[in-house]
């Protein structure tokens, strides 16, 4: 068992961390000093004594991961990144929460070196940490499954600091239940039970027995109570021992309930809601400095011995890294094919020839896009080992199961229907959409695999905060959202998306992809996997829809365009059959067939309609102006969008002269054909809208 | 203790319920028969032997409430509503899941008599049941606080049937923690632990110890295991006894873990995922009928003795009702003022003179709209006793505390800052936005009080499914969403709403209200309280903004319009100062001042700009055509919307010639003035947009 070396310089470094946090908030005049002050010993312990990290290489595969789920206490992390030499300097701390600084209000992934994940919205960090731990196991399974536990270069720990708020949010209940179920021995959570939130003493709203609750999830739970003697004693050794015990428990995730006093040792504001989210004020801050033996006249004071000691992390990191490199090199030599796979994954490239693996769906048949998607996933699964995923208890409905694959659960969790394998690739989230979103984020943040999670489109609402934070981080989480309109039918309005397509498109950086037939599904998946710059959701039908007969290139004459054009976001599926483009239909998903039918009907009346398939508005907006103009010539102002949901997304495209065939109210329970008729999602409505738009 | 009377006719009635459920699904060809079959004894027990309800009066104040959180098993409820004589007949069951029927896929509030709440999205029902129990206590506090427990006409129980999926969803974790905290002795939850969901055996994703978890929340937990002997024995007496014990435990909510076999006694499909969500098929259904002694050739078979027995519920309900009426009348006589209050609440009217209570904010000062809102709530609180609410741990930030009020928690839960009172009116949700939304729904469904809950606007995403279902039910839940733009400043992009205003407006039936100064806040609240036809969210600034100097009526000359116009959703705040209306600014919230400034700047250049304040697009759309045309004359196509968020909501109003001053990307961490400048939320940008729109 590891021995903790701790002396007066360490203690002073911890106090320095407190002072820096309080000074930084004081300087900018706002922020969250309290937790950063009282968590300084725990954070210092992790960064300086526990975690294996190389401050100079934030991408080192073998590093322990650190997640500050209590993102409001960003200084807890920034101060350690400064002390440990991760690239932050005192000037960065002084620039806290100001425009362009590396120290924004909450830690931002991709913005500050050493930050593994953007946190702040409570619960997201802790829930995503479960995804980090999933990914560590799945990657180990890809690269080094035979190594004994703890002896692979792919083995490491995931450490989390969580707050009362994290524990209260429902998303962590979902994710924590899964973590216990998955027996994630590589996950160690320090829960800062300071019992103070913005409304002061959490007893006003939060009196459950957290330790018992986590035991019920099958976690390993320890309590470290720094208040237990009546005095407040930051017993670092006790916390260190608990962390070591947590690491030693390899069959369960660990929760360490750390009982702290927020804002300690602030003379009058410790243990109050006031110190959670406001600057201390000059007198109080001076008081803290006096208590800790710092000069109240000085700010941002760091002694040489402290910084010298803490920057030792760089050298230690190099040494750890060098030692790890040996084991990695030995692995690489022994596993040349796996090394090749890892190298490919790290470049972000798909395997060569992946396009050849895509299924081709026969024209003039009918198939739901969800079923087509299931076939595509199974086909891709054979050639893309980094692809894994599953569903929030809707596998059969979402068609998210890669054929022949085992389930990513311990073998002991096997059921009659599913075979468990700790390195399996079928994910079972249970009925926990929000945790699913956060876990997907954790997986793709942890490493280069590609993970997807499915539910009904309506339940994208349940996972929306996780989707948004993926978009903010610009990470490539993938969502499979089936039953994508009122055409899901009899389940009725509680299950029928109306505003979801529009409101998801409203999230910046999120690509919403709604393929219009089975062959569009193939190329939609290919394009989604090619991209790594942000999350994507694929919206799929429950009902069967036609597979269009297509040519190999662009639309021309009576020949429909190839589905390869999906990658451009929107393309001319069918040219006007009359020689002139009088009106343009823009349609997605199951409504594309309505546009195609309306085009034929109008042609009989001598009206020339072009049909533009729009699988993704976001991808289309990335195309150059010339291409966009070629698809939607500005001279053609008669335009009709057709989508079984709000017109909201389409108004800027169809313009004042345009019309939208849409649904602007909640759905109803009936078979889908009745609903489409009652709600005006028909060829007749499309034809009428076209004529209205043309001023006929 | 009550004695259960149960004979062969009851047993046959239960079997009839099973058969009716299976027949109904078979007829339409889709639906969820399995749970309705195995839950038939529990549902029958509740409806026929436990609950105090009057099938002929679904609005009886004293009724026990029933919530089918497992909404997909709607037949569990429909069959009992038929058997008990609540208005459904066999033809309704035969019309299951078809257009216009009273028996849609999931139970819909306001659509089918006897349905207390729309359920289906998992977790919502159970979480809202906590709100029902809150409301029962608060209403008791308003009308009959002195009565000993169990002796008031306002005392009754809330019964819930929940499924595995309900227990897995995070929202129920949040709500259940609150229920234990609140010691809700009037809440009884039967958890149908059948261990089968769509992915078959729930062991694949759900192995936590639910009983221990609920004990950790301080619930009273019992287990009734009908599988415990190895055979499956539906021991109704055991369940009845557990319900009686749950009722007897008045200081804790109760969870009864009922271990059932889904789809029992289906010969080959019981205990499988297949029977969860699909019709049994002819042979299997015939097999069930044979096992139960029914004629496999017949469908929807109900014997006379069964229907005679079950319709006895009507008579029993009348008798219970009559007995209750005595105690109610005695209460009314003894409490004339309280009776008057109840009468007023039941009409849905506000007290007379409530407008006089509204605070008036002095012109030419500055105040944030959240602070103004806090003052309005405290002022209204004095005259509107049915108004109560609080925050998800952001009371001070959301300004949601009615001054001088006690907190709605048991006295034993008091903290230094808050005084607990079981009948208090300040709600503390903890950091649980989703449960807050569901609890608010439960409160307003239960009775005529008006409840509000606050969080940051960004966290409306966390509560969105609860908001949507309120909109679907058209019930008047109220949300206080502060920190309503990037102008919240330093907390950065994780906390800054960008797409939220637009995406909330996209929810049908939800009113989003964003007042443009403090006096608009007063009238916004008044209008919100006047309305009961759907939920409303009020979006409020963190930062101080100017209070405009206004006249008493419409805008005229240089005089700004009265804030009373807020009720119309949009109104002319300031007429063009040049005599001609060249361009129209539409603005909301903190951006209204930008429009006002831009109007002045343009006037100097001889351009006449009208400023339209748009506190609520939804309210504006309800106005007649003439009024809307008077505010936004179609002849004026030069229009500029100004809102610190997406332009999405505004495109249909500003049109092709219009422009939007908006923010189309995520925010950043800095002070708000810097952000507004960097993101182009400025007078200069508004002026430039106006000129562009004018084609200058």
Interface residues (C-beta under 8 A of the other chain):
Chain A: X28 X30 X31 X71 X72 X97 X98 X99 X100 X101 X104 X105 X106 X108 X118 X119 X120 X121 X122 X164 X165 X168 X169 X170 X171 X172 X173 X174 X177 X178 X180 X181 X197 X198 X199 X200 X201 X202 X203 X204 X205 X206 X207 X208 X209 X210 X212 X213 X215 X216 X217 X218 X273 X391 X393 X394 X395 X396 X397 X407 X409 X413 X414 X415 X416 X417 X418 X420 X428 X429 X430 X431 X432 X434 X435 X458 X459 X461 X462 X464 X465 X468 X469 X471 X472 X489 X490 X491 X492 X493 X494 X495 X498 X499 X502 X503 X506 X507 X508 X509 X646 X648 X651 X652 X655 X656 X657 X664 X665 X666 X668 X669 X670 X671 X674 X675 X678
Chain B: X28 X30 X31 X71 X72 X97 X98 X99 X100 X101 X104 X105 X106 X108 X118 X119 X120 X121 X122 X164 X165 X168 X169 X170 X171 X172 X173 X174 X177 X178 X180 X181 X197 X198 X199 X200 X201 X202 X203 X204 X205 X206 X207 X208 X209 X210 X212 X213 X215 X216 X217 X218 X273 X391 X393 X394 X395 X396 X397 X407 X409 X413 X414 X415 X416 X417 X418 X420 X428 X429 X430 X431 X432 X434 X435 X458 X459 X461 X462 X464 X465 X468 X469 X471 X472 X489 X490 X491 X492 X493 X494 X495 X498 X499 X502 X503 X506 X507 X508 X509 X646 X648 X651 X652 X655 X656 X664 X665 X666 X668 X669 X670 X671 X674 X675 X678
